[in-house]
Amino acid sequence: MSKKALSIFNEKDLGLALSGVKVIDVKELALYMNYSGGYNKDSKQVKWFIEVLESFSNEMRAKLLFFVTGSFKMPFGGFKE
C-alpha cells in the first residue's frame, strides 16, 4: 500500500483496520468491571453506561476500548484476564 493510500487513515483508524474488530461482549465487560468512587453494578450511572455500550456498534465499542486501554481488542482470555 502506498504512503498516499495510507494517508487517508489516522493512527486509530489504521490500528482498527489492521487489527480487525472482534466482538466485544458487553455482558462480559460488565461482569468484570471494577468500581470506585461509591459506584457499584447497581448504580444508575453504571446501568446507563452499560445501556449505551449495548447500543454501540462493535466498531464503536472497539474505539471506546482503545480510548480506555490503548488496544482495540479484548485481552487474551477475555476481560477476566
Backbone atoms as SQL, in Angstrom:
CREATE TABLE atoms (id INTEGER PRIMARY KEY, chain TEXT, resi INTEGER, resn TEXT, atom TEXT, x REAL, y REAL, z REAL);
INSERT INTO atoms VALUES
  (1, 'A', 1, 'MET', 'N', 0.855, -1.167, 0.000),
  (2, 'A', 1, 'MET', 'CA', 0.000, 0.000, 0.000),
  (3, 'A', 1, 'MET', 'C', 0.901, 1.231, 0.000),
  (4, 'A', 2, 'SER', 'N', 0.562, 2.213, -0.800),
  (5, 'A', 2, 'SER', 'CA', 1.389, 3.402, -0.913),
  (6, 'A', 2, 'SER', 'C', 1.191, 4.327, 0.278),
  (7, 'A', 3, 'LYS', 'N', 2.173, 5.210, 0.463),
  (8, 'A', 3, 'LYS', 'CA', 2.090, 6.185, 1.549),
  (9, 'A', 3, 'LYS', 'C', 0.869, 7.078, 1.360),
  (10, 'A', 4, 'LYS', 'N', 0.559, 7.425, 0.110),
  (11, 'A', 4, 'LYS', 'CA', -0.598, 8.267, -0.171),
  (12, 'A', 4, 'LYS', 'C', -1.896, 7.551, 0.231),
  (13, 'A', 5, 'ALA', 'N', -1.968, 6.262, -0.067),
  (14, 'A', 5, 'ALA', 'CA', -3.159, 5.497, 0.294),
  (15, 'A', 5, 'ALA', 'C', -3.314, 5.418, 1.808),
  (16, 'A', 6, 'LEU', 'N', -2.207, 5.298, 2.524),
  (17, 'A', 6, 'LEU', 'CA', -2.254, 5.229, 3.989),
  (18, 'A', 6, 'LEU', 'C', -2.617, 6.565, 4.614),
  (19, 'A', 7, 'SER', 'N', -2.380, 7.652, 3.899),
  (20, 'A', 7, 'SER', 'CA', -2.606, 8.979, 4.470),
  (21, 'A', 7, 'SER', 'C', -4.082, 9.263, 4.744),
  (22, 'A', 8, 'ILE', 'N', -4.991, 8.451, 4.213),
  (23, 'A', 8, 'ILE', 'CA', -6.413, 8.676, 4.474),
  (24, 'A', 8, 'ILE', 'C', -6.815, 8.217, 5.870),
  (25, 'A', 9, 'PHE', 'N', -5.935, 7.448, 6.527),
  (26, 'A', 9, 'PHE', 'CA', -6.212, 6.933, 7.863),
  (27, 'A', 9, 'PHE', 'C', -5.494, 7.761, 8.915),
  (28, 'A', 10, 'ASN', 'N', -6.144, 7.976, 10.065),
  (29, 'A', 10, 'ASN', 'CA', -5.379, 8.464, 11.214),
  (30, 'A', 10, 'ASN', 'C', -4.872, 7.218, 11.946),
  (31, 'A', 11, 'GLU', 'N', -4.062, 7.407, 12.990),
  (32, 'A', 11, 'GLU', 'CA', -3.449, 6.242, 13.643),
  (33, 'A', 11, 'GLU', 'C', -4.472, 5.307, 14.271),
  (34, 'A', 12, 'LYS', 'N', -5.552, 5.852, 14.785),
  (35, 'A', 12, 'LYS', 'CA', -6.567, 4.999, 15.401),
  (36, 'A', 12, 'LYS', 'C', -7.300, 4.165, 14.355),
  (37, 'A', 13, 'ASP', 'N', -7.699, 4.815, 13.255),
  (38, 'A', 13, 'ASP', 'CA', -8.413, 4.078, 12.212),
  (39, 'A', 13, 'ASP', 'C', -7.518, 3.035, 11.550),
  (40, 'A', 14, 'LEU', 'N', -6.243, 3.360, 11.388),
  (41, 'A', 14, 'LEU', 'CA', -5.307, 2.388, 10.812),
  (42, 'A', 14, 'LEU', 'C', -5.143, 1.199, 11.751),
  (43, 'A', 15, 'GLY', 'N', -5.009, 1.473, 13.045),
  (44, 'A', 15, 'GLY', 'CA', -4.902, 0.387, 14.020),
  (45, 'A', 15, 'GLY', 'C', -6.128, -0.498, 14.002),
  (46, 'A', 16, 'LEU', 'N', -7.288, 0.113, 13.891),
  (47, 'A', 16, 'LEU', 'CA', -8.536, -0.645, 13.843),
  (48, 'A', 16, 'LEU', 'C', -8.608, -1.477, 12.577),
  (49, 'A', 17, 'ALA', 'N', -8.184, -0.896, 11.443),
  (50, 'A', 17, 'ALA', 'CA', -8.213, -1.619, 10.172),
  (51, 'A', 17, 'ALA', 'C', -7.237, -2.796, 10.183),
  (52, 'A', 18, 'LEU', 'N', -6.077, -2.608, 10.794),
  (53, 'A', 18, 'LEU', 'CA', -5.068, -3.676, 10.817),
  (54, 'A', 18, 'LEU', 'C', -5.403, -4.785, 11.799),
  (55, 'A', 19, 'SER', 'N', -5.944, -4.422, 12.953),
  (56, 'A', 19, 'SER', 'CA', -6.198, -5.439, 13.972),
  (57, 'A', 19, 'SER', 'C', -7.546, -6.110, 13.806),
  (58, 'A', 20, 'GLY', 'N', -8.439, -5.460, 13.079),
  (59, 'A', 20, 'GLY', 'CA', -9.778, -6.015, 12.934),
  (60, 'A', 20, 'GLY', 'C', -10.590, -5.774, 14.190),
  (61, 'A', 21, 'VAL', 'N', -11.858, -5.981, 14.078),
  (62, 'A', 21, 'VAL', 'CA', -12.747, -5.779, 15.216),
  (63, 'A', 21, 'VAL', 'C', -13.322, -7.122, 15.612),
  (64, 'A', 22, 'LYS', 'N', -12.989, -7.543, 16.786),
  (65, 'A', 22, 'LYS', 'CA', -13.588, -8.765, 17.315),
  (66, 'A', 22, 'LYS', 'C', -14.809, -8.358, 18.125),
  (67, 'A', 23, 'VAL', 'N', -15.726, -9.261, 18.266),
  (68, 'A', 23, 'VAL', 'CA', -16.945, -8.961, 19.003),
  (69, 'A', 23, 'VAL', 'C', -16.602, -8.670, 20.462),
  (70, 'A', 24, 'ILE', 'N', -17.034, -7.523, 20.930),
  (71, 'A', 24, 'ILE', 'CA', -16.797, -7.129, 22.310),
  (72, 'A', 24, 'ILE', 'C', -18.083, -7.399, 23.086),
  (73, 'A', 25, 'ASP', 'N', -18.003, -8.321, 24.001),
  (74, 'A', 25, 'ASP', 'CA', -19.152, -8.772, 24.773),
  (75, 'A', 25, 'ASP', 'C', -19.395, -7.820, 25.940),
  (76, 'A', 26, 'VAL', 'N', -20.441, -7.009, 25.841),
  (77, 'A', 26, 'VAL', 'CA', -20.748, -6.020, 26.872),
  (78, 'A', 26, 'VAL', 'C', -21.108, -6.701, 28.190),
  (79, 'A', 27, 'LYS', 'N', -21.808, -7.815, 28.133),
  (80, 'A', 27, 'LYS', 'CA', -22.181, -8.516, 29.375),
  (81, 'A', 27, 'LYS', 'C', -20.937, -9.004, 30.111),
  (82, 'A', 28, 'GLU', 'N', -19.951, -9.502, 29.350),
  (83, 'A', 28, 'GLU', 'CA', -18.701, -9.945, 29.984),
  (84, 'A', 28, 'GLU', 'C', -17.952, -8.747, 30.555),
  (85, 'A', 29, 'LEU', 'N', -17.903, -7.663, 29.819),
  (86, 'A', 29, 'LEU', 'CA', -17.252, -6.443, 30.307),
  (87, 'A', 29, 'LEU', 'C', -17.888, -5.997, 31.620),
  (88, 'A', 30, 'ALA', 'N', -19.219, -5.958, 31.663),
  (89, 'A', 30, 'ALA', 'CA', -19.932, -5.526, 32.871),
  (90, 'A', 30, 'ALA', 'C', -19.641, -6.455, 34.043),
  (91, 'A', 31, 'LEU', 'N', -19.495, -7.729, 33.762),
  (92, 'A', 31, 'LEU', 'CA', -19.234, -8.708, 34.808),
  (93, 'A', 31, 'LEU', 'C', -17.895, -8.458, 35.505),
  (94, 'A', 32, 'TYR', 'N', -16.897, -7.967, 34.751),
  (95, 'A', 32, 'TYR', 'CA', -15.554, -7.814, 35.304),
  (96, 'A', 32, 'TYR', 'C', -15.131, -6.356, 35.509),
  (97, 'A', 33, 'MET', 'N', -16.080, -5.420, 35.440),
  (98, 'A', 33, 'MET', 'CA', -15.741, -4.021, 35.665),
  (99, 'A', 33, 'MET', 'C', -15.377, -3.802, 37.126),
  (100, 'A', 34, 'ASN', 'N', -14.410, -2.904, 37.341),
  (101, 'A', 34, 'ASN', 'CA', -14.030, -2.505, 38.699),
  (102, 'A', 34, 'ASN', 'C', -14.697, -1.169, 38.997),
  (103, 'A', 35, 'TYR', 'N', -15.207, -1.018, 40.192),
  (104, 'A', 35, 'TYR', 'CA', -15.925, 0.188, 40.569),
  (105, 'A', 35, 'TYR', 'C', -15.188, 0.913, 41.683),
  (106, 'A', 36, 'SER', 'N', -15.311, 2.230, 41.682),
  (107, 'A', 36, 'SER', 'CA', -14.758, 3.039, 42.763),
  (108, 'A', 36, 'SER', 'C', -15.598, 4.309, 42.875),
  (109, 'A', 37, 'GLY', 'N', -15.261, 5.147, 43.817),
  (110, 'A', 37, 'GLY', 'CA', -15.957, 6.413, 43.974),
  (111, 'A', 37, 'GLY', 'C', -17.405, 6.276, 44.404),
  (112, 'A', 38, 'GLY', 'N', -17.714, 5.169, 45.068),
  (113, 'A', 38, 'GLY', 'CA', -19.081, 4.970, 45.540),
  (114, 'A', 38, 'GLY', 'C', -20.008, 4.317, 44.526),
  (115, 'A', 39, 'TYR', 'N', -19.478, 3.962, 43.345),
  (116, 'A', 39, 'TYR', 'CA', -20.297, 3.302, 42.326),
  (117, 'A', 39, 'TYR', 'C', -20.211, 1.792, 42.484),
  (118, 'A', 40, 'ASN', 'N', -21.264, 1.102, 42.066),
  (119, 'A', 40, 'ASN', 'CA', -21.275, -0.358, 42.035),
  (120, 'A', 40, 'ASN', 'C', -22.140, -0.784, 40.857),
  (121, 'A', 41, 'LYS', 'N', -22.271, -2.083, 40.653),
  (122, 'A', 41, 'LYS', 'CA', -23.006, -2.588, 39.490),
  (123, 'A', 41, 'LYS', 'C', -24.468, -2.161, 39.466),
  (124, 'A', 42, 'ASP', 'N', -24.996, -1.778, 40.607),
  (125, 'A', 42, 'ASP', 'CA', -26.397, -1.368, 40.685),
  (126, 'A', 42, 'ASP', 'C', -26.602, 0.148, 40.599),
  (127, 'A', 43, 'SER', 'N', -25.519, 0.905, 40.497),
  (128, 'A', 43, 'SER', 'CA', -25.642, 2.363, 40.377),
  (129, 'A', 43, 'SER', 'C', -26.324, 2.708, 39.058),
  (130, 'A', 44, 'LYS', 'N', -27.203, 3.700, 39.098),
  (131, 'A', 44, 'LYS', 'CA', -27.932, 4.056, 37.879),
  (132, 'A', 44, 'LYS', 'C', -26.988, 4.543, 36.786),
  (133, 'A', 45, 'GLN', 'N', -25.891, 5.220, 37.152),
  (134, 'A', 45, 'GLN', 'CA', -24.941, 5.698, 36.154),
  (135, 'A', 45, 'GLN', 'C', -24.241, 4.530, 35.453),
  (136, 'A', 46, 'VAL', 'N', -23.921, 3.493, 36.203),
  (137, 'A', 46, 'VAL', 'CA', -23.297, 2.303, 35.622),
  (138, 'A', 46, 'VAL', 'C', -24.288, 1.608, 34.696),
  (139, 'A', 47, 'LYS', 'N', -25.531, 1.516, 35.101),
  (140, 'A', 47, 'LYS', 'CA', -26.562, 0.904, 34.253),
  (141, 'A', 47, 'LYS', 'C', -26.742, 1.697, 32.962),
  (142, 'A', 48, 'TRP', 'N', -26.719, 3.032, 33.059),
  (143, 'A', 48, 'TRP', 'CA', -26.821, 3.867, 31.866),
  (144, 'A', 48, 'TRP', 'C', -25.642, 3.617, 30.939),
  (145, 'A', 49, 'PHE', 'N', -24.443, 3.534, 31.517),
  (146, 'A', 49, 'PHE', 'CA', -23.227, 3.297, 30.726),
  (147, 'A', 49, 'PHE', 'C', -23.330, 1.978, 29.966),
  (148, 'A', 50, 'ILE', 'N', -23.755, 0.929, 30.648),
  (149, 'A', 50, 'ILE', 'CA', -23.911, -0.385, 30.017),
  (150, 'A', 50, 'ILE', 'C', -24.967, -0.316, 28.914),
  (151, 'A', 51, 'GLU', 'N', -26.046, 0.384, 29.168),
  (152, 'A', 51, 'GLU', 'CA', -27.110, 0.541, 28.172),
  (153, 'A', 51, 'GLU', 'C', -26.578, 1.249, 26.917),
  (154, 'A', 52, 'VAL', 'N', -25.773, 2.275, 27.125),
  (155, 'A', 52, 'VAL', 'CA', -25.182, 2.993, 25.987),
  (156, 'A', 52, 'VAL', 'C', -24.228, 2.068, 25.232),
  (157, 'A', 53, 'LEU', 'N', -23.398, 1.321, 25.956),
  (158, 'A', 53, 'LEU', 'CA', -22.482, 0.380, 25.304),
  (159, 'A', 53, 'LEU', 'C', -23.227, -0.644, 24.458),
  (160, 'A', 54, 'GLU', 'N', -24.358, -1.122, 24.965),
  (161, 'A', 54, 'GLU', 'CA', -25.140, -2.102, 24.219),
  (162, 'A', 54, 'GLU', 'C', -25.710, -1.504, 22.938),
  (163, 'A', 55, 'SER', 'N', -25.926, -0.193, 22.916),
  (164, 'A', 55, 'SER', 'CA', -26.454, 0.455, 21.713),
  (165, 'A', 55, 'SER', 'C', -25.364, 0.739, 20.678),
  (166, 'A', 56, 'PHE', 'N', -24.087, 0.688, 21.100),
  (167, 'A', 56, 'PHE', 'CA', -22.964, 0.952, 20.190),
  (168, 'A', 56, 'PHE', 'C', -22.786, -0.189, 19.201),
  (169, 'A', 57, 'SER', 'N', -22.317, 0.158, 18.014),
  (170, 'A', 57, 'SER', 'CA', -21.865, -0.874, 17.081),
  (171, 'A', 57, 'SER', 'C', -20.585, -1.468, 17.663),
  (172, 'A', 58, 'ASN', 'N', -20.178, -2.613, 17.163),
  (173, 'A', 58, 'ASN', 'CA', -18.955, -3.236, 17.665),
  (174, 'A', 58, 'ASN', 'C', -17.740, -2.357, 17.375),
  (175, 'A', 59, 'GLU', 'N', -17.771, -1.639, 16.254),
  (176, 'A', 59, 'GLU', 'CA', -16.666, -0.729, 15.924),
  (177, 'A', 59, 'GLU', 'C', -16.575, 0.392, 16.960),
  (178, 'A', 60, 'MET', 'N', -17.707, 0.928, 17.364),
  (179, 'A', 60, 'MET', 'CA', -17.705, 1.984, 18.387),
  (180, 'A', 60, 'MET', 'C', -17.226, 1.440, 19.730),
  (181, 'A', 61, 'ARG', 'N', -17.606, 0.210, 20.052),
  (182, 'A', 61, 'ARG', 'CA', -17.110, -0.410, 21.291),
  (183, 'A', 61, 'ARG', 'C', -15.599, -0.552, 21.249),
  (184, 'A', 62, 'ALA', 'N', -15.072, -0.950, 20.083),
  (185, 'A', 62, 'ALA', 'CA', -13.618, -1.098, 19.929),
  (186, 'A', 62, 'ALA', 'C', -12.927, 0.249, 20.091),
  (187, 'A', 63, 'LYS', 'N', -13.522, 1.299, 19.570),
  (188, 'A', 63, 'LYS', 'CA', -12.927, 2.631, 19.712),
  (189, 'A', 63, 'LYS', 'C', -12.942, 3.087, 21.167),
  (190, 'A', 64, 'LEU', 'N', -14.010, 2.785, 21.883),
  (191, 'A', 64, 'LEU', 'CA', -14.057, 3.112, 23.310),
  (192, 'A', 64, 'LEU', 'C', -13.003, 2.305, 24.065),
  (193, 'A', 65, 'LEU', 'N', -12.889, 1.037, 23.736),
  (194, 'A', 65, 'LEU', 'CA', -11.879, 0.184, 24.369),
  (195, 'A', 65, 'LEU', 'C', -10.485, 0.744, 24.123),
  (196, 'A', 66, 'PHE', 'N', -10.239, 1.223, 22.902),
  (197, 'A', 66, 'PHE', 'CA', -8.943, 1.826, 22.582),
  (198, 'A', 66, 'PHE', 'C', -8.724, 3.079, 23.416),
  (199, 'A', 67, 'PHE', 'N', -9.750, 3.892, 23.554),
  (200, 'A', 67, 'PHE', 'CA', -9.644, 5.116, 24.355),
  (201, 'A', 67, 'PHE', 'C', -9.264, 4.797, 25.798),
  (202, 'A', 68, 'VAL', 'N', -9.860, 3.749, 26.332),
  (203, 'A', 68, 'VAL', 'CA', -9.645, 3.396, 27.736),
  (204, 'A', 68, 'VAL', 'C', -8.344, 2.624, 27.953),
  (205, 'A', 69, 'THR', 'N', -8.009, 1.722, 27.026),
  (206, 'A', 69, 'THR', 'CA', -6.883, 0.810, 27.256),
  (207, 'A', 69, 'THR', 'C', -5.704, 0.973, 26.300),
  (208, 'A', 70, 'GLY', 'N', -5.922, 1.620, 25.154),
  (209, 'A', 70, 'GLY', 'CA', -4.874, 1.704, 24.138),
  (210, 'A', 70, 'GLY', 'C', -4.876, 0.510, 23.209),
  (211, 'A', 71, 'SER', 'N', -5.858, -0.369, 23.326),
  (212, 'A', 71, 'SER', 'CA', -5.963, -1.554, 22.482),
  (213, 'A', 71, 'SER', 'C', -7.378, -1.672, 21.929),
  (214, 'A', 72, 'PHE', 'N', -7.476, -2.088, 20.654),
  (215, 'A', 72, 'PHE', 'CA', -8.784, -2.288, 20.047),
  (216, 'A', 72, 'PHE', 'C', -9.379, -3.647, 20.399),
  (217, 'A', 73, 'LYS', 'N', -8.556, -4.518, 20.935),
  (218, 'A', 73, 'LYS', 'CA', -9.003, -5.879, 21.201),
  (219, 'A', 73, 'LYS', 'C', -9.126, -6.140, 22.699),
  (220, 'A', 74, 'MET', 'N', -10.004, -7.089, 23.006),
  (221, 'A', 74, 'MET', 'CA', -10.111, -7.544, 24.386),
  (222, 'A', 74, 'MET', 'C', -8.819, -8.282, 24.743),
  (223, 'A', 75, 'PRO', 'N', -8.487, -8.334, 26.021),
  (224, 'A', 75, 'PRO', 'CA', -7.297, -9.090, 26.434),
  (225, 'A', 75, 'PRO', 'C', -7.438, -10.564, 26.069),
  (226, 'A', 76, 'PHE', 'N', -6.303, -11.222, 25.824),
  (227, 'A', 76, 'PHE', 'CA', -6.318, -12.651, 25.582),
  (228, 'A', 76, 'PHE', 'C', -6.939, -13.315, 26.806),
  (229, 'A', 77, 'GLY', 'N', -7.953, -14.103, 26.598),
  (230, 'A', 77, 'GLY', 'CA', -8.650, -14.741, 27.706),
  (231, 'A', 77, 'GLY', 'C', -9.865, -13.955, 28.169),
  (232, 'A', 78, 'GLY', 'N', -10.143, -12.833, 27.493),
  (233, 'A', 78, 'GLY', 'CA', -11.337, -12.048, 27.823),
  (234, 'A', 78, 'GLY', 'C', -11.079, -11.014, 28.906),
  (235, 'A', 79, 'PHE', 'N', -12.115, -10.330, 29.303),
  (236, 'A', 79, 'PHE', 'CA', -11.992, -9.263, 30.283),
  (237, 'A', 79, 'PHE', 'C', -11.624, -9.780, 31.659),
  (238, 'A', 80, 'LYS', 'N', -11.859, -11.047, 31.913),
  (239, 'A', 80, 'LYS', 'CA', -11.482, -11.638, 33.207),
  (240, 'A', 80, 'LYS', 'C', -9.979, -11.527, 33.417),
  (241, 'A', 81, 'GLU', 'N', -9.236, -11.666, 32.328),
  (242, 'A', 81, 'GLU', 'CA', -7.773, -11.602, 32.409),
  (243, 'A', 81, 'GLU', 'C', -7.306, -10.172, 32.460);
